[in-house]
């Protein structure tokens, strides 16, 4: 007896829950349309379906609820008392659903608005993305921007990221990666450093220079990359300085403290102005490219679409293609002088 008494409320609750869900959404929508229009035919016109389809949906709903909702004659359709009660209870909920669907359509098709969460590597985000956001916000004032600077790879799902800027193509089948600009890696020094120490012309000469390294978010030292014998190889030079911030690496190079391998976007204006000089051009690695990444969707929200379009145009307008014509090309280095060092690269 005790077990029966304990189980009975649970069964009754389950039955009530099942009954509430059994009233189909299509039937409720048809009922609301008929109650609003006062006619099955006009309700069908509003919903874009035939009168008979509306009638079947309402009849099914009445059968599920076990009550008559309309009094129907050849001339009029009116709500029963039960129908009036059901309409008062259902109408606010259906309106909220309709408004929610309209809001989603507006976010995709209407004037861009809403929250936009962006991820970027610290150096690129600080130097390139952040300065362009003022222009974006001026054009789209209804979009709130949340910019996260982090050298770690963005987790689009866990971090609720809409758009990410990253070096190199991210190996994720869920993402669309659109290249914004080239991103050559350039070994640079200041003119003052060159006057005192000269510049390396061969890779093995790096051991005789003060190298400045970048420490990544994971704590490891970022390896320099070179193209040796047609293959990209990595090298970790002994350093006199290391920083976990790209801007500090750049400043140390500008101050004449040593040489470093840095991204083209970071050093472009300094190369043009003569504040930096580049070297080791014959060993320059393949261009990584810098990408804007976003989740693959058939229908991008308007706020995401306009941001990608705006930033693609704005970043390209900065003219960050600085490798061509700025790097002095030393004379070709004989093969026999390259191989000993190449064999020792990690």
Secondary structure, 3 states (H helix, E strand, C coil): CHHHHHHHHHHHHHHHHHHHHHCCHHHHHHHHHHHHHCCHHHHHHHHCCCHHHHHHHHHHHHHHHCCCCEEECCCCEEECHHHHHHHHHHHHHHHHHHHHHHHHHHHHHCCCCEEEEEEECHHHHHHHHHHHHHHHHHHCCCEEEEEEECCCCCCCCCCCCCEEEEECCCCCCCEEEEEEECCCEEEEECHHHHHHHCCCCCHHHHHHCCEEEEECCCCCECCEEEEECCEEEEECCCEEEEECCHHHHHHHHHCCCCEEEEEHHHHHHHHHHCCCEEECHHHCCCCCCEEEEEECCCCCCHHHHHHHHHHHHHHHCCCCCCCCCCCCCCCCCCHHHHHHHHHCCC
